[in-house]
Amino acid sequence: MKKLISKKNPIIPGMGVCDPHIHIFDDKMYLYASHDAIPDSRNFCMHDWHVWSSPDAVEWTLESVIHPEDFFMGPSDCCWAVDAAERNGKYYFYFSDGSRRIGVAVSESPCGPFRDALGKPLLDGTVTTTREYDPAVFKDDDGEYYLVFGGPEWCYGEGCGYFIARMSEDMISFAETPRKIELDHCGDDKASLNKFGGRYYLSYGGFYAVSDCVYGPYHFIGHTASTIDHSSFCEWNGQIFQAVTVKEQTEMYRSSGLCYVHIKDNGELVTDQLIAEYGVGQYDSDWNRIEAEWYMKGVNIKKVENKCLFGFCVSCSEKAVLQYPKIKNLADKTGFSLDYFCLGGNADIEVRTGGERGRLLGVIRAQSPSDSLEWYSRRNEFFRFDARLDDVADLCLVLKPEKGAELLVDSFHFITDPV
């Protein structure tokens, strides 16, 4: 009997784990989240916060529950959005007291226990003209950390918006006065800040805007269409992930999911609707294709927009590795087929199970077109397996372009011979 692929969005179903922020500490994912407490509630009821971890972005473990009574807040049902950061071996947890105040706690572990670092708010609602809540932490390339917070004017009135300030070395005070971020869009709830391709991305809900300066101004670009509410981004193993909010029962009882993110040449962020449904790290050999950019780990690669096919390819000009773990329903598969482009020379593509040195299933010789006018033509090569595969196996593609060549892998699929 075929094993049906299980949908993994939401990644933690039935728990009310929402408003997700994910960080990578010691090569492991940590999810810092709010917690909707009542499935049929007509209002947001949030008594605590959660910390979850995952070694593979698929299976998640609850590491700790953080209670507001351990901080200056005291018992509360307004444990709103949070974020976390690591600096100099310590972990900092920034939390919202409803839409009123922001606090900070510290621990020697990413899971806690966290202790109130100040015994009072870091932001008490009087420092700026906005509602001081929904903190997000950003680490820039130069090692400086920034805190972003606030809410939109359309919701809270004139003077509100997103504010940003560079953090002091101690991470519990500011090195400068918070300033308002200039944004040419009406905004939404819960801002987050990332840097992709040398540009700053300010995201809020599923919306995002881009700037060449951390302080802005930020120019609105679009919406990823994969989240109904708060979201955030992180990078891991050469892949960009979006942590999204997924509606489960009501708008007041939400969950979290994960998608892959790809960036167009014009800066637009793109997610795949299939992945938004199934979640990351899900592969079924019965699918008509598996896109190359759905890898869970990539070494020496980059994702590039393929304007001819209205999609993306994985590109490399030196030896590179792509890994796709736990592909299902392989027992009846007899061969492998791959679509590619190869420019300026030829390349070998080793197809292996396990890892880079795992069992060799076959080698595809990717050839560059002899006619330079045909450089854009996608090619296909396939081979048959010499033995049956396990029903579930990790797949590894080892890409070896010749010197001066560029190899672009578009997608692959598995072959089943007719009975």
Buried (B, 14 or more C-beta within 10 A) or exposed (E): EEEEBEEBBBBBBEBBBBBBBBBBBEEBBBBBBBBBBBEEBEEBBBBBBBBBBBEBBBEBEBBBEBBBEBBBBEEBBBBBBBBBBBBEEBBBBBBBBBBBBBBBBBBEEBBBEBEBBBEEBBBBBEBBBBBBBBBBBBBEEEEEBBBBBBBBBEEBEEEBBBBBBBBEEBBBEBEEEBEBBBBEBEBBBBBBBBBBEEEBBBBBBBBBBBBEEBBBEBBBBBBBEBBEBBBBBBEBBBBBBBBBBBBBBEBBBBBBBBBBBBBEEEBBBBBBEEBBBBBBBBBBBBBEEBBBBBBBBBBEBBBBBBEEBEBBBBBBBEBBBBBBBBBBBBBBBEBBBBBBBBBBBBBBBBBBBEBEEBEEBBBBEBEBBEEEEEEEEBBEBBBEBEEEBEBBBBBBBBBBBBEEBBBBBBBBBBBEEEE
